[in-house]
Amino acid sequence: MSYDNSQFSPSRLLANGTAGQLNPNAVTPLAAAAGDTVDPAYRAKAVEAAVKFESFFIGKMLHQMRDGTRAFAADDSPNKSRINDDMLDMADNLVADQLANRRAFGVADAVLRQLLPSPAKSVAKSNVSESQNLSATLNQQQ
């Protein structure tokens, strides 16, 4: 079986995203809400940075999980071998990129809540029992 090298295109790999590099088309920009005063360029950069941070976070977590598995593995276990570490790290980073693009862990959303101001909302004062659907007897002083 021969391998045809003529159809290989590195740009095709970059278009699909590589380890540590997110596909810019996969990050869905947030639509501006009514009364939003944030610059669209800043919003785009903030979304990209938040998703990259989530990808880094997930990748680091996967790496630590693999190290923990290796530490607890028996001496003759295949998990103890470091033969394919670089390929496993790349696979972990690709999985992390895909999960971050889907915002699976919510880390990017939490970062964006800190970076982007929310529109002013009128918050009415309410009783704790009303907001948490508790009966009035639980909220009374004794």
FENQUIGI-V705178 format. One record per helix or strand of 3 or more residues. SS is the DSSP state (helix for helix, strand for strand). FROM is the first residue (numbers start at 0). LEN is the number of residues. If there is no record, write none. Layout:
SS|FROM|LEN  SS|FROM|LEN
This chain:
helix|9|7  helix|39|33  helix|77|3  helix|84|17  helix|106|9  helix|127|4  helix|135|4
